[in-house]
């Protein structure tokens, strides 16, 4: 019996060794596999869900991306938006917290032949330097968009912003559309960062008093209420009395055709 016991023990030991070797080999194989993200996986601020290509295209169409633009995608995930912008000739930067996602996006950009135009930075989207961007793209949640909103409104007037599916709270979009051939996450909204004009201005002999809520303005010119007041980047337009005023804002001065205004306070 003891001999059989030793044999049995030997068989068990060999079997366990084979299991251990197999598990070790599987672990090595799993480690060697390229990282593949899974829709719904947890992230720092939001879960990751892939953006449909049709929606990416519509976001870049709505913001009129050209080769002269610097596009920044906040929460860039697998890099599809950045890569698509780079294919259009733009300089494109993705900010992503997950280092595995960053590595994947870099690999995909290289495979797409746009690594010279597409850059991916591992970091916190709330701490990213957005000052060089002319276009910002987002696929975040409404509360994240609203937390970012003050920083976005401080960007250079005329900077364009596009969001997949989620809004900016009470900052109404300048345009809203749906991407064709899309099954989910198909709504695209865009905004243009407006110049800051609230306050008092001197226009000829009158005081132009402006109140601003994002791209909408109201107020008075002398004793006349202004109507139809809007901003599109640094372009301003409003009507007072029978005259419509259109011009451009540059710091403390507004200049139009045959008129100008200077900021007083």
C-alpha positions, 0 to 999 in steps of 0.5 A: 500500500505504501508503494501505491501511496508514493506513486499516487503522490507522485502522480498528483505532484506531476499533475499539480506541476503541469497545472502550475506550468499551464497557469504560468504560460497562460499568464505570460500569454495574457500579459503579451496580448495587446490591451483591449478596452471594454465598453463600460470599463471604469475610468477616473471621471467617467466610464469609457464608451466608444464613440461611433465614427459617424459621431466623431466625423460630425463633431469635427464637421460641426466645428469646421476642423481644418489643417490649421486647427489644434484639436484637443480631445478631453478623455481621449480613450482609444484615440479615435477622435484625435486620429480622425482629426489628424487624418484631416491634417489638424494638429491633435492632442488627446488627454487621457488618465488611463495609461493603458488607453494612452499606449493603445491610442499611440499604437493605433495612431502609428498604425494609422500613419498619423503619429506625427500629427496625433499626440496623447498625454497621460493626465487629468483633463481638469489640469490640462493646458487648453490655451493652444487649442482652437477646437475642444472635443468632449464625450463626458457627462453633464456634471463634468462638462459643467465643471469644465465650463468656466475653464472653457469660457476663459479660452480665446474667443472663437474657440470651438467646442463639440460634445457627444450627447451631453450638454453644458447646463444652461449654456445653450449650444450654438448648433445641434445635430444628429450623426447619420448612420449611427445607432447610439451616442449620435447627438452632437452639440457645438459652442463657440466661446464668446468674447466677454463684453458685460459692462459699460462702453462709450459709443459716440455720445451714448453709454452702451450698457451690456449684460451678458449670459454666455453668447446672448447679450441685452442692455441699453444704448443711451435710453434705447433697449437693445434687441437681438444681441448675440456674440459669435466668438469676437463677432458682436451684433445687436439692434438699437432703435432702427439701427443694427450694429455689427462689429468685432470685440478686441479687448476693451474696444469694439469696432464696426463699420462706421462705429466703435465703442470703448470699455469704461468699466 
